[in-house]
Amino acid sequence: MLMRLYYLFGFLLVADVSLAASMVRDYPVDRIAPHTYVIHGPLGYPSVENQSFMNNPGFVVTDDGVVLIDPGSSVQAGRMVLKQIKTITDKPVTHVINTHVHGDHWLGNHAVVEVYPEAVLMAHPNMIKEANAGAGDQWVTQMERATEGFTKGTQAVIPTVSTSEVTQLETGGVDFRFHAPDKAHSDTDVMIEVVQDSVVFLGDNATYKRIPRLDDATFKGNIAACKVAEDLAAKHYVPGHGPTGGVAVVEKFGRYLETLYTGVARYYEEDLSDFEMKPKIVQQLKPYHSWVNFDDQVGRHVSLAILEVEQDSF
């Protein structure tokens, strides 16, 4: 009898460990508007510590079901997101909208189709194209490497419906409008406006209290995207990373981009090298020194801005 209890305890222990490994640890749900909720991820790069979860999945509860935006970086993250949705509603996920091609935002699609195979997956047409051309598999590999295998098993479940085919989605009494700025954080971006709730999901066109990578961005395009978002005059702005807030979320990130780009353009005209202009620009960006990843990215951003200024000069 005692031996059977040992076996049973061992089985339950293994089951608990297996379950824990199949899902990111829980993060709380924040209600930001009558229909709209956000799970705010931690700031930083994907890692062992955060289990690759570091974006802001959002969901909107309509009369017919749930519209899910950016379900996270892995099947494990997506499962956690679905678990948290269940604490709010038993309605099914009817639609998933991905803001851009960077995998920390959309590889959680895998978890959604496990449970809701009929859900409609939507994204910018360039996101669909790039993901199918190999970016999806590259992001799967990158996340698995960053987490030392925690996200293993994740598959790149790529959206099939282009947001360019419609200017908005109407479902369950809620209207979603798509705003697709050209060559902003990437050339695959879509921002989602939840009309009735006066909410805008920005993707990584604006982050808050965290400096993003801009390797796929253009400064001019990203600045223009911030202005598009500002002009929507929404009550709530959900950045791709960082806390939700008012229009100041977009304004502050836009100022970072403008300050850096205009500074580089001016010092480029003065024939300064990148290492000569960097300390001057860093000083101008003092309000952002406390933002996560500032030290990691600002030098890279100066170099990218120089390349853009050079291209614009031809």
VOPAGU-2260 file (C-alpha; in pm, 1 decimal, decimal comma):
REM VOPAGU-2260
SITE   aa  ch    i         X         Y         Z
SITE  MET   A    0       0,0       0,0       0,0
SITE  LEU   A    1     281,1     238,2      92,9
SITE  MET   A    2     457,0     162,5    -237,1
SITE  ARG   A    3     138,9     247,5    -429,4
SITE  LEU   A    4     121,2     582,4    -251,5
SITE  TYR   A    5     483,5     652,2    -350,5
SITE  TYR   A    6     400,9     573,8    -713,4
SITE  LEU   A    7      89,0     792,5    -701,1
SITE  PHE   A    8     282,0    1081,5    -546,6
SITE  GLY   A    9     551,9    1045,5    -809,4
SITE  PHE   A   10     294,2    1044,3   -1090,7
SITE  LEU   A   11     125,4    1357,8    -958,3
SITE  LEU   A   12     460,9    1531,5    -915,8
SITE  VAL   A   13     560,1    1454,0   -1274,5
SITE  ALA   A   14     217,0    1568,4   -1395,5
SITE  ASP   A   15     251,9    1899,4   -1208,4
SITE  VAL   A   16     598,6    1959,0   -1351,5
SITE  SER   A   17     476,7    1872,3   -1701,6
SITE  LEU   A   18     181,5    2110,6   -1667,3
SITE  ALA   A   19     406,1    2390,6   -1541,3
SITE  ALA   A   20     641,8    2342,3   -1834,3
SITE  SER   A   21     353,4    2365,9   -2081,6
SITE  MET   A   22     243,3    2712,4   -1974,0
SITE  VAL   A   23     398,3    3046,6   -1882,2
SITE  ARG   A   24     341,6    3147,0   -1520,4
SITE  ASP   A   25      26,3    3350,0   -1462,6
SITE  TYR   A   26      14,5    3725,8   -1511,9
SITE  PRO   A   27    -284,2    3933,9   -1397,2
SITE  VAL   A   28    -555,6    4069,5   -1623,7
SITE  ASP   A   29    -610,7    4445,4   -1620,3
SITE  ARG   A   30    -945,8    4583,4   -1732,0
SITE  ILE   A   31    -877,8    4913,0   -1909,0
SITE  ALA   A   32   -1222,1    4979,8   -2064,3
SITE  PRO   A   33   -1571,2    4824,7   -2054,4
SITE  HIS   A   34   -1493,5    4553,2   -2312,7
SITE  THR   A   35   -1112,9    4560,5   -2320,0
SITE  TYR   A   36    -853,5    4382,3   -2108,0
SITE  VAL   A   37    -473,0    4367,6   -2116,9
SITE  ILE   A   38    -221,8    4125,3   -1968,1
SITE  HIS   A   39      86,2    4342,3   -1919,3
SITE  GLY   A   40     406,6    4146,2   -1960,1
SITE  PRO   A   41     738,7    4228,6   -1792,1
SITE  LEU   A   42     988,4    4455,4   -1964,6
SITE  GLY   A   43    1308,5    4333,4   -2127,9
SITE  TYR   A   44    1421,7    4078,3   -2382,9
SITE  PRO   A   45    1287,6    3719,5   -2399,2
SITE  SER   A   46    1481,0    3511,0   -2148,7
SITE  VAL   A   47    1482,7    3207,8   -1923,0
SITE  GLU   A   48    1358,5    3426,8   -1638,7
SITE  ASN   A   49    1050,2    3561,7   -1817,5
SITE  GLN   A   50     989,8    3239,0   -2013,9
SITE  SER   A   51     983,0    3453,3   -2332,4
SITE  PHE   A   52     669,6    3638,3   -2218,9
SITE  MET   A   53     725,8    4014,4   -2239,5
SITE  ASN   A   54     455,0    4170,3   -2457,8
SITE  ASN   A   55     105,0    4299,7   -2380,5
SITE  PRO   A   56    -164,8    4060,2   -2505,2
SITE  GLY   A   57    -505,2    4223,7   -2514,5
SITE  PHE   A   58    -857,4    4094,8   -2560,2
SITE  VAL   A   59   -1197,4    4244,6   -2622,4
SITE  VAL   A   60   -1514,6    4067,7   -2508,7
SITE  THR   A   61   -1796,1    4114,4   -2760,5
SITE  ASP   A   62   -2151,8    3980,1   -2764,2
SITE  ASP   A   63   -2039,2    3693,2   -2988,3
SITE  GLY   A   64   -1699,0    3606,4   -2845,4
SITE  VAL   A   65   -1347,2    3728,2   -2779,1
SITE  VAL   A   66   -1118,0    3919,3   -3014,2
SITE  LEU   A   67    -760,0    3850,9   -2905,6
SITE  ILE   A   68    -470,8    4080,9   -2997,9
SITE  ASP   A   69    -108,9    3955,9   -2990,4
SITE  PRO   A   70    -139,4    3638,0   -2778,9
SITE  GLY   A   71     229,5    3622,0   -2692,0
SITE  SER   A   72     560,8    3467,9   -2785,5
SITE  SER   A   73     499,6    3092,3   -2769,7
SITE  VAL   A   74     239,4    2821,5   -2736,6
SITE  GLN   A   75     317,4    2826,4   -2362,7
SITE  ALA   A   76     246,6    3200,4   -2342,4
SITE  GLY   A   77     -70,7    3162,6   -2545,4
SITE  ARG   A   78    -200,3    2893,4   -2310,2
SITE  MET   A   79    -151,8    3124,7   -2014,8
SITE  VAL   A   80    -337,5    3401,4   -2199,8
SITE  LEU   A   81    -631,2    3168,9   -2274,0
SITE  LYS   A   82    -637,0    3057,6   -1911,2
SITE  GLN   A   83    -661,0    3419,9   -1799,0
SITE  ILE   A   84    -934,3    3496,1   -2051,0
SITE  LYS   A   85   -1136,4    3214,7   -1891,9
SITE  THR   A   86   -1130,0    3404,0   -1561,4
SITE  ILE   A   87   -1326,5    3680,9   -1736,5
SITE  THR   A   88   -1555,1    3499,7   -1982,7
SITE  ASP   A   89   -1646,1    3155,9   -2116,2
SITE  LYS   A   90   -1704,3    3295,3   -2465,1
SITE  PRO   A   91   -1488,2    3148,9   -2742,9
SITE  VAL   A   92   -1206,1    3330,7   -2917,6
SITE  THR   A   93   -1351,6    3420,1   -3257,6
SITE  HIS   A   94   -1071,0    3638,0   -3397,1
SITE  VAL   A   95    -699,5    3690,3   -3342,5
SITE  ILE   A   96    -526,9    4004,8   -3472,6
SITE  ASN   A   97    -147,3    4020,7   -3486,6
SITE  THR   A   98      11,3    4366,0   -3490,6
SITE  HIS   A   99     333,9    4276,8   -3677,3
SITE  VAL   A  100     577,2    4001,6   -3771,9
SITE  HIS   A  101     799,6    3998,2   -3462,5
SITE  GLY   A  102     736,7    3663,7   -3299,1
SITE  ASP   A  103     719,5    3778,1   -2937,0
SITE  HIS   A  104     372,9    3909,9   -3027,9
SITE  TRP   A  105     212,7    3632,2   -3232,7
SITE  LEU   A  106     361,6    3284,9   -3181,2
SITE  GLY   A  107      93,3    3234,3   -2917,6
SITE  ASN   A  108    -143,7    3182,0   -3212,6
SITE  HIS   A  109     -51,2    2813,7   -3179,0
SITE  ALA   A  110    -230,0    2792,7   -2844,3
SITE  VAL   A  111    -543,2    2956,5   -2983,4
SITE  VAL   A  112    -590,3    2712,3   -3270,2
SITE  GLU   A  113    -536,9    2421,2   -3029,0
SITE  VAL   A  114    -859,6    2521,2   -2855,0
SITE  TYR   A  115   -1042,4    2729,5   -3116,6
SITE  PRO   A  116    -952,8    2591,0   -3461,2
SITE  GLU   A  117   -1224,2    2801,6   -3627,5
SITE  ALA   A  118   -1085,0    3132,3   -3500,1
SITE  VAL   A  119   -1005,3    3382,9   -3776,9
SITE  LEU   A  120    -638,6    3490,8   -3769,4
SITE  MET   A  121    -572,7    3835,8   -3915,1
SITE  ALA   A  122    -261,7    4046,2   -3985,9
SITE  HIS   A  123    -107,5    4296,4   -4224,8
SITE  PRO   A  124     -48,7    4134,8   -4567,1
SITE  ASN   A  125     327,3    4194,1   -4540,2
SITE  MET   A  126     330,9    4016,9   -4204,4
SITE  ILE   A  127     162,8    3714,2   -4361,9
SITE  LYS   A  128     406,9    3723,1   -4652,8
SITE  GLU   A  129     720,9    3754,2   -4438,8
SITE  ALA   A  130     611,0    3490,4   -4189,5
SITE  ASN   A  131     546,2    3243,0   -4470,2
SITE  ALA   A  132     881,3    3330,5   -4629,3
SITE  GLY   A  133    1072,3    3205,8   -4325,6
SITE  ALA   A  134    1038,8    3471,7   -4056,9
SITE  GLY   A  135     795,8    3254,5   -3862,2
SITE  ASP   A  136    1036,9    2964,2   -3828,8
SITE  GLN   A  137    1322,5    3201,8   -3749,3
SITE  TRP   A  138    1127,1    3347,8   -3458,7
SITE  VAL   A  139    1038,8    3002,0   -3329,2
SITE  THR   A  140    1409,7    2917,4   -3319,8
SITE  GLN   A  141    1501,5    3250,7   -3163,4
SITE  MET   A  142    1250,5    3213,3   -2879,2
SITE  GLU   A  143    1356,3    2857,1   -2804,7
SITE  ARG   A  144    1720,8    2964,2   -2792,2
SITE  ALA   A  145    1649,7    3267,5   -2570,6
SITE  THR   A  146    1460,8    3054,7   -2317,2
SITE  GLU   A  147    1700,5    2758,5   -2331,5
SITE  GLY   A  148    1425,9    2533,4   -2461,0
SITE  PHE   A  149    1124,6    2643,4   -2256,5
SITE  THR   A  150     923,2    2734,6   -2567,6
SITE  LYS   A  151    1004,4    2409,5   -2746,0
SITE  GLY   A  152     703,8    2271,5   -2932,9
SITE  THR   A  153     580,8    2610,8   -3050,0
SITE  GLN   A  154     475,1    2617,9   -3413,4
SITE  ALA   A  155     444,2    2924,2   -3634,3
SITE  VAL   A  156      68,8    2941,4   -3694,7
SITE  ILE   A  157      49,6    3219,6   -3950,9
SITE  PRO   A  158    -260,1    3437,4   -4007,4
SITE  THR   A  159    -445,2    3386,1   -4334,1
SITE  VAL   A  160    -674,0    3691,0   -4347,2
SITE  SER   A  161    -523,9    4024,6   -4446,4
SITE  THR   A  162    -633,3    4336,4   -4261,2
SITE  SER   A  163    -598,5    4524,5   -4590,6
SITE  GLU   A  164    -896,9    4335,6   -4728,9
SITE  VAL   A  165   -1124,4    4529,0   -4493,6
SITE  THR   A  166   -1092,3    4869,2   -4332,5
SITE  GLN   A  167   -1254,3    4745,3   -4013,8
SITE  LEU   A  168   -1396,6    4443,6   -3836,9
SITE  GLU   A  169   -1745,9    4450,3   -3690,9
SITE  THR   A  170   -1825,1    4162,6   -3457,9
SITE  GLY   A  171   -2051,5    4117,1   -3157,3
SITE  GLY   A  172   -2148,1    4484,3   -3140,5
SITE  VAL   A  173   -1788,2    4611,8   -3129,9
SITE  ASP   A  174   -1607,3    4791,8   -3413,4
SITE  PHE   A  175   -1235,8    4747,6   -3476,7
SITE  ARG   A  176   -1060,9    4984,8   -3716,9
SITE  PHE   A  177    -723,1    4903,2   -3868,5
SITE  HIS   A  178    -454,3    5164,9   -3916,4
SITE  ALA   A  179    -153,9    5043,9   -4115,9
SITE  PRO   A  180     127,0    5302,5   -4118,0
SITE  ASP   A  181     386,5    5255,5   -4390,2
SITE  LYS   A  182     736,2    5139,4   -4289,4
SITE  ALA   A  183     697,7    5225,5   -3922,4
SITE  HIS   A  184     830,8    4981,0   -3660,6
SITE  SER   A  185     847,2    4742,5   -3954,9
SITE  ASP   A  186     671,5    4722,0   -4289,0
SITE  THR   A  187     423,9    4473,2   -4140,5
SITE  ASP   A  188     246,4    4690,1   -3880,2
SITE  VAL   A  189    -119,3    4737,4   -3804,0
SITE  MET   A  190    -262,6    4936,7   -3514,1
SITE  ILE   A  191    -606,5    4834,9   -3388,8
SITE  GLU   A  192    -862,0    5086,7   -3267,8
SITE  VAL   A  193   -1145,0    4954,9   -3049,0
SITE  VAL   A  194   -1398,8    5222,9   -3131,4
SITE  GLN   A  195   -1659,1    5184,2   -2855,9
SITE  ASP   A  196   -1390,9    5167,1   -2585,0
SITE  SER   A  197   -1167,5    5443,5   -2726,7
SITE  VAL   A  198    -867,6    5209,9   -2711,5
SITE  VAL   A  199    -575,6    5184,7   -2953,5
SITE  PHE   A  200    -344,1    4883,9   -2959,8
SITE  LEU   A  201     -17,7    5026,7   -3092,4
SITE  GLY   A  202     190,5    4715,8   -3144,5
SITE  ASP   A  203     554,5    4822,5   -3125,6
SITE  ASN   A  204     492,1    5149,7   -3310,4
SITE  ALA   A  205     514,8    5289,3   -2957,9
SITE  THR   A  206     653,1    5134,0   -2642,8
SITE  TYR   A  207     657,3    5288,0   -2296,1
SITE  LYS   A  208     935,3    5269,5   -2036,7
SITE  ARG   A  209    1119,0    5027,8   -2263,2
SITE  ILE   A  210    1336,1    5106,5   -2566,6
SITE  PRO   A  211    1266,0    4861,3   -2851,2
SITE  ARG   A  212    1488,9    4729,9   -3123,6
SITE  LEU   A  213    1443,5    4930,5   -3442,7
SITE  ASP   A  214    1638,2    4716,4   -3687,6
SITE  ASP   A  215    1332,7    4675,9   -3913,0
SITE  ALA   A  216    1203,9    5029,8   -3858,1
SITE  THR   A  217    1237,9    5364,1   -4026,9
SITE  PHE   A  218    1250,7    5669,8   -3804,1
SITE  LYS   A  219    1039,5    5882,9   -4035,7
SITE  GLY   A  220     778,8    5610,7   -4077,5
SITE  ASN   A  221     764,3    5536,5   -3705,5
SITE  ILE   A  222     732,7    5906,7   -3621,4
SITE  ALA   A  223     446,9    5931,9   -3872,5
SITE  ALA   A  224     278,6    5627,2   -3713,3
SITE  CYS   A  225     292,3    5794,2   -3372,7
SITE  LYS   A  226     123,0    6101,9   -3517,6
SITE  VAL   A  227    -150,3    5884,9   -3671,9
SITE  ALA   A  228    -210,7    5729,3   -3331,1
SITE  GLU   A  229    -213,2    6069,5   -3156,9
SITE  ASP   A  230    -468,5    6203,1   -3403,9
SITE  LEU   A  231    -709,4    5925,5   -3311,7
SITE  ALA   A  232    -746,6    6106,1   -2976,0
SITE  ALA   A  233    -824,0    5783,4   -2793,8
SITE  LYS   A  234    -864,4    5758,9   -2419,1
SITE  HIS   A  235    -642,6    5451,0   -2380,5
SITE  TYR   A  236    -323,5    5352,3   -2563,8
SITE  VAL   A  237    -179,6    5003,5   -2525,5
SITE  PRO   A  238     190,5    4990,8   -2621,7
SITE  GLY   A  239     352,0    4673,1   -2743,6
SITE  HIS   A  240     562,4    4674,2   -2427,7
SITE  GLY   A  241     512,7    4874,0   -2109,8
SITE  PRO   A  242     217,3    5011,3   -1915,2
SITE  THR   A  243    -104,3    5128,0   -2078,2
SITE  GLY   A  244    -185,9    5498,4   -2052,4
SITE  GLY   A  245    -323,4    5801,2   -2228,1
SITE  VAL   A  246    -191,7    5984,1   -2531,2
SITE  ALA   A  247     130,1    6061,0   -2340,8
SITE  VAL   A  248     237,9    5702,0   -2413,9
SITE  VAL   A  249     258,1    5782,3   -2784,1
SITE  GLU   A  250     383,7    6136,8   -2742,2
SITE  LYS   A  251     677,6    6036,9   -2526,6
SITE  PHE   A  252     795,7    5761,0   -2757,8
SITE  GLY   A  253     749,0    5990,6   -3056,5
SITE  ARG   A  254     971,4    6248,6   -2887,7
SITE  TYR   A  255    1240,4    5985,7   -2838,6
SITE  LEU   A  256    1238,3    5908,1   -3210,9
SITE  GLU   A  257    1228,2    6273,5   -3317,1
SITE  THR   A  258    1501,6    6380,8   -3076,5
SITE  LEU   A  259    1733,9    6105,0   -3187,6
SITE  TYR   A  260    1669,5    6138,4   -3559,5
SITE  THR   A  261    1686,8    6517,3   -3578,1
SITE  GLY   A  262    2002,1    6513,0   -3365,9
SITE  VAL   A  263    2168,8    6262,1   -3594,3
SITE  ALA   A  264    2066,5    6461,8   -3902,6
SITE  ARG   A  265    2212,2    6782,0   -3757,8
SITE  TYR   A  266    2540,8    6625,3   -3648,3
SITE  TYR   A  267    2567,3    6439,9   -3977,4
SITE  GLU   A  268    2558,1    6775,1   -4154,9
SITE  GLU   A  269    2835,4    6888,7   -3921,6
SITE  ASP   A  270    3036,9    6586,1   -4038,0
SITE  LEU   A  271    3053,3    6422,7   -3694,8
SITE  SER   A  272    3114,9    6047,9   -3674,8
SITE  ASP   A  273    2879,3    5815,2   -3490,6
SITE  PHE   A  274    3101,9    5793,0   -3181,8
SITE  GLU   A  275    3132,8    6172,6   -3174,5
SITE  MET   A  276    2759,5    6239,0   -3196,8
SITE  LYS   A  277    2644,7    5958,8   -2965,9
SITE  PRO   A  278    2731,1    6127,1   -2629,5
SITE  LYS   A  279    2562,0    6449,6   -2744,0
SITE  ILE   A  280    2245,1    6262,9   -2839,1
SITE  VAL   A  281    2249,3    6052,7   -2522,9
SITE  GLN   A  282    2253,9    6374,9   -2322,2
SITE  GLN   A  283    1952,9    6504,6   -2518,7
SITE  LEU   A  284    1771,8    6180,3   -2439,0
SITE  LYS   A  285    1816,2    6213,7   -2063,0
SITE  PRO   A  286    1442,2    6160,3   -1987,7
SITE  TYR   A  287    1478,3    5807,7   -2132,5
SITE  HIS   A  288    1790,1    5694,5   -1946,9
SITE  SER   A  289    1581,7    5493,7   -1699,7
SITE  TRP   A  290    1387,4    5310,8   -1969,7
SITE  VAL   A  291    1464,8    4940,6   -1993,1
SITE  ASN   A  292    1717,2    4854,8   -2270,5
SITE  PHE   A  293    1817,1    5220,1   -2326,6
SITE  ASP   A  294    2188,7    5148,8   -2285,9
SITE  ASP   A  295    2162,6    4839,1   -2505,5
SITE  GLN   A  296    1988,6    5010,1   -2794,9
SITE  VAL   A  297    2073,0    5379,8   -2814,7
SITE  GLY   A  298    2406,9    5330,0   -2990,1
SITE  ARG   A  299    2246,0    5097,6   -3241,0
SITE  HIS   A  300    1970,8    5353,0   -3300,4
SITE  VAL   A  301    2225,7    5625,2   -3373,7
SITE  SER   A  302    2387,9    5399,3   -3634,0
SITE  LEU   A  303    2051,4    5315,4   -3790,8
SITE  ALA   A  304    1953,8    5682,6   -3801,5
SITE  ILE   A  305    2279,6    5767,7   -3978,6
SITE  LEU   A  306    2201,1    5510,3   -4247,0
SITE  GLU   A  307    1853,1    5656,8   -4291,9
SITE  VAL   A  308    1985,9    6012,7   -4314,2
SITE  GLU   A  309    2239,0    5899,4   -4573,4
SITE  GLN   A  310    1968,4    5731,2   -4780,8
SITE  ASP   A  311    1751,4    6043,0   -4763,3
SITE  SER   A  312    2042,1    6257,7   -4881,6
SITE  PHE   A  313    2067,7    6078,4   -5217,5
